[in-house]
Amino acid sequence: MNKLLLSVLCLFLLADPVWSQQTVQFKISQQVTEKLPADLPAYFPKDDFSLFEKNALNVVIVKSDDQQKEGQGTHIRQFLQQKWGIDIPVVSWQEAKKSGKHLILFGTVHENTPLRQLNANFQLGDNQLGYEVRTIFNALDWKRNVIFIGGKDRKEIDEGLEVLVRRIDNPKKIQHFIACKGWDTRYSAERLENMVSGLKAHYSNNASYVLTQFAIRDSLGNIAHLYKMTGYDPYAKTFARMQKIVFDHYGRTINGRTETAPSFTFHLFPQFVYLMEHSKEFSDIDRLQAAEFIRKIAEEMLVHWELKDPLRLYKDEKQEYLTNHSCFASRSLSSAGRYLLSRYDYEPAKFWVAVADNAFAGVAPRTFSPEDAAGYQYLVYQIFMDYALASGIYDLDFFENDVFKSYVEYCKFQFNHLGYTAGYGDANPMGHDGGYTVLKYAVEILRDKEAAYIVNLIEHKRKNKLKEFPYTGFPGSDSLGLKYQVVVPFKQEQYGVGNYYKRETLDKAVFRSGWNKEADFLSITGINGDGYNHGHFDANGISQYIAGDKLWLWEGDYIKKFPNDHNSIVVSKDGKLTDQSRSLQKRRKSSLSQVLSAGNTPDRKSSLLSILLEDYNGTNWTRNINYSPKDGFWVIDELEIQEDGQYITEAYWRSTGQVTPLSQGYKIVQKKADKDDLSNTFFVVEGSGAQRMNRTVLEEMHGRKDGNLSGYSFSDRNTQYIVQRKDGSYKKGDKIWFVNFMQAVAEKTPKPPAIKRVADNVFLSQSEKSLKLAVLGRFDSDLMHIEADVCFVAKEGIVARGAQKLQVGEFKWQSTDKKDVFIPLPQEITAIQLQEILERLDKTASLVTPVASKDVDVKWNKNVTVEDFDSNVSVLSSSSGQYAVGLQNGTFILKDDKNTILATRKFPKAITAICAVETFKGVHWAVGVAPVNTRKGEGALYLLDTEANIVWEKVIPLYQRRNGKVTTIFTAKKGAETLIIAGAQSWHYYAFSIAGKQIWKQAVYHGATTGAAGDMDGDGTDEIAAGTEYYYHSIIKDGKVLPHITTSPWVYALAVLDLNDDGLKEAVYGRGDGYLYVQTVDSNPIKTWRLNIGGKPTAIVELAQGEAKLAVSNALGDITFVDGLGQVKGRVSLPVSVEDMIRVKQNLYAVCADGYVYKLSQKGEVLEKYAYTFSRTSIYSPKIVANDGQIRVFSGKNVYAIAP
């Protein structure tokens, strides 16, 4: 194995490392505090300070950590000696700290430990426009004063020195001032008033359940920054007014929930107050109110669940790893405690500081977070670093330790040439640069040149200035080809699989051709997150493939966790998926990918990664990736059957762009960057003859208002799924192969590659550039003899896993033991000779094309009529004698059963949901319409009358940065009254009367997906089963959410029905893990259950006869019949995904993605089928409705009427 230089020292396993640099005081008792005393004097710094103490010099100049800047300290010393007539010594920080004297600091904000601590506490401006000179009185808890002469170079420092001596001519009377070059402009009184008004609007708009988090970080942070850069007193006065708004609004009930302590951002508030103390405009009252708010929030955090573990650990005198919420709260607790101790000698704060210090002592040695997500992976250590620098506890030698340096390497290798990482786990798919902060620290503290290159790249990306990036000075050749990181022992222990594997396990791997703008980059993940915090079930998956500036393969969504949402493989065995519950209690081999082989040829022109996911639902799945820089890559998946059974296996590939089927694969084309751009084509070719299909989906997620690919300019931002399928009855030892070759092509007339089968286990890819051979096992011919687990042969070289014999032309290699081989093209064979050999093999090979989906041999009922529309149909709904059509272009059409148009209405954006509402004036229609302006994010809910006139309109506002897009509408009974229930992506369900009065509004966690209503307790009023994207089963009773039950994320199907015929109804949720879950209210005595139904559920239908109470369809084509106790009573498999299903009288009608609607009995007998055209380009999945025996299905721009 070509072992890479990313192995990590095991120091992180130590619970109490000797280099933690702190000793926690464990015997401090907690004092529960009340409001600060009314007679407490407000803290004010002195008006001035002297550089002398009793006529003796009481100041030192502190050296830079960078020895190359040794002369700057001497230069400042000489300058001040000339101007002030005093000789100030230049000393190290260690000497300065012991001396207790005032400090003169210089250079950038990262020159040494005291500057880093001041900067981490928001006391320095890091002025990018030039010099920065300021005085800081009683800095932090140092009990000394500071003069800072900031500048990036000698010129800026000299300018700052001139400013200093102009402002201060007497070193015995130094007053507070701030002077930053380029910050002469001052905001007008009107503009400051607008900032105050904006904060008031922030609270009144109520667009988040954490309003104060944002108010502190953004509103107070902005005005504090202005003061920090100018010292302009009106800014301090404005800050005082704005903090009062925060004090007045914090803690109010918001959408039925009381706002909790703003632990994520509260650490900033005491830092702002340190700064404002210098202004006389920040009054006694302002100071005391700020101090009281700090005390109040600290006390609230101490009783919140986020500090439960830190308090427990302090009590038990232990240190353990903590995840982000506990770290957020501990950081804020530390900041609050240190402020009140330094300014008011507030004794109870000693306990707060001790708890926080102990919490972070457990985090310090454990750099690799078990939170396997592109942002969250770095978040805990970022919080720790903020705390470490701000507290001053950790000095330079901590950061120079190999453990931190190893983590820096881990951060570096995951960034692509466009300045972001793959979007694995709960993360944005693009633009994610969560490791930026760690790399920034590596630059500022360790002066790491490779990190500096990547930081510069990221900053250009953030400013949309990649075109201006020089792409010079990039990391060396050892960063090219394959690089990977194993799962460190600490993470394995956190996952419950410590000492469980004999082989190395994969954390992340990347392949890259280079760092220039034309490079390509492929990222692989090896961790099945098992639901641990923010991880996904994506082990063995490809997280990202980028060629140049085009994104071709990707993943990333906040809570779509399962393999079908990734570039992965789904395996269903005997109608069941592997258990993907949100639990780490099960030790299973499929938790982590095992590294079978990993390495590069010496010139890094050919790389191989073979990873094994063992015990993967009855199979052992090996993914083999052979990568050649900018010349395509093989992805060969081998599923070896371990248990006899009926299997469905599907390989998923997620891309974006315009997809065109080819004879053997797919061509994907994106928009050009300019007329000369040729790099806009990507091919996915499968050579083993798997079934295939493609479809279009718009994916929207947490915090992204216009889709997961927000900001991507080379496509329509829709997800294009390519699905490859093999199914059937398999015996132990059988193998299922998916043989893919993928290639990004930059040609005027790009030609697709092809894969030919040379033998059952030998495949040859043919592209414009070259021929490449893949051998799985043994292959003997007159041209070559190969005996290896897997071997790839091409002009770039020969790479193999488990090889014993390699003979190609005149080249011969043999071993008695299995070995991994990574060799460039051997001397014994030239590139021309190899080409001739492969061409001869090509002549005997055959092209294997995809097989068609299985045909269900039943009567084909052709009694179907088709309606065409001028836009994709987005919604279909029905009522007695009528049906309503909603279009993507915003048109609402009402028709009768004879297809006569009764009424129409045009809305400005897509129709998102429709529901028929019975009123005393006839059937009205509740209609959801997408936001007109995604920045403003306001969706709309309308009630239309029988002629499509607007009866009323309700604005559904943005919340938590999610659009007010209505996703589900249904009716519920409140006694005799009918309510209209609407769920929106903006984290809310609403109830309106028919007259348009809002009855209640209830916040839920994350966006609404699908909802249903039914009386669960027999009181005559329906409860609401509120389906959402999040983990919670939510039931709303009388406008209030009942206590949540936590399971797996994303409700795709939902029904409320009586499972045990007792007159009380239960909610049956179909979630993304492929399970059904039953929930009801406490007064309902039924025993709840969960059931594995073998795939993502698509519809749950109540049955009217037989043992089964319901039928549930799934995305793999199964329909499962289930009784009221959760026992399976039957199952039928259709060829591919069932998109939707309903019951009409005594029969089921299932819409299948193979282009048929199947009619089934309630026992699962397939009776007949009806043809329709499945749209592969519409973002709306086909849906089916019925009324008065009439059945209609929509797909794309068509509605199909079926006469049963």
Buried (B, 14 or more C-beta within 10 A) or exposed (E): BBEBEBEBEEBBEBEEBEBBBBEBEEEBEBEEBEEBEEEBEBBBBEEBBBBBEEEEBBBBBBBBBBEEBEEBBEBBBEBBEEBBEBEBBBBBBEBBBEBEBBBBBBBBBBBBBBBBBBBBBBBBBBBEEBBBBBBBBBBBEBEBBBBBBBBBEEEBBBBBBBBBBEBBEEBEEBBBBBBBBEBEEEBEEEEBEEBBEEBBEBBEEEBBBBBBBBBBBEBBBBBBBBBBBBBBBBBBBBBBBBBBBBBEBBBEEBBBEEBBBBBBBBBBBBBBBBBBBBBEBBBEEBBBBBBBBBBBBBBBBBEBEBBBBBBEBBEEEBBBBBBBBBBBBBBBBBBBBBBBBBBBEBEBBBBBBBBBBBBBBBBBBBBBBBBBBBBBBBBBBBBBBBBBBBBBBBBBEBBEBEBBBBBBBBBBBBBBBBBBBBBBBBBBBBBBBBBBBBBBBBBBBBEBEBBBBBBBBBBBBBEEEBEEBEBEEBBEEEBBBBBBBBBBBBBBBBBBBEEBBEBBBBBBBBBBBBBEEBBBBBBBBBBBBBBBBBBBBBBBBBBBBBBBBBBBBBBBBBBBBBBBBBBBBBBBBBBBBBBBBBEBEEEBBBBBBBBBBBBBBEEBBBBBBBBBBBBBBBBBBBBBBBBBBBBBBBBBBBBBBBBBBBBBBBBBBBBBBBBEBBEBBBBBBBBEBEEEBEBBBBBBBBBBBBBBBBBBBBBBBBEBBBBBBBEBEBBBBBBBBBBBBBBEEBEEEBBBBBBBBBBBBBEEEBEBBBBBBBBEBBBBBBBEBBBBBBBBBBBEBEBBBBBBBBBBBBBBBBBBBBBBBBBBBEBEBEEEEEBBBBBBBBEEBBEEBBBBBBEEBBEEBEEBBBEEBBEBEBEEBEEBEEBEBEBBBBBBBBBEEBBBBBBBBBBBBBBEBEEEEBBEBEBEBBBBBBBBBEBEEEBBBBBBBBBBEBEEBBBBBBBBBBEBEEBBEBEBBBBBBBBBBBBBBBBBBBEEEBBBBBBBBBBBBBBBBBEEEEBBBBBBBBBBBBBBBBBBBEEEBBBBBBBBBBBBBBBBBEBEBBEBBEBBBBBBBBBBBBBBEEEBBBBBBBBBBBBBBBBBBEEBEBEBBBBBBBBBBBBBBBBEEBBBBBBBBBBBBBBBBBBBEBEBBBBBBBBBBBBBBBBBEEBBBBBBBBBBBBBBBBBBEBBBBBBBEBBBBBBBBBBBBBBEEBBBBBBBBBBBBBEB
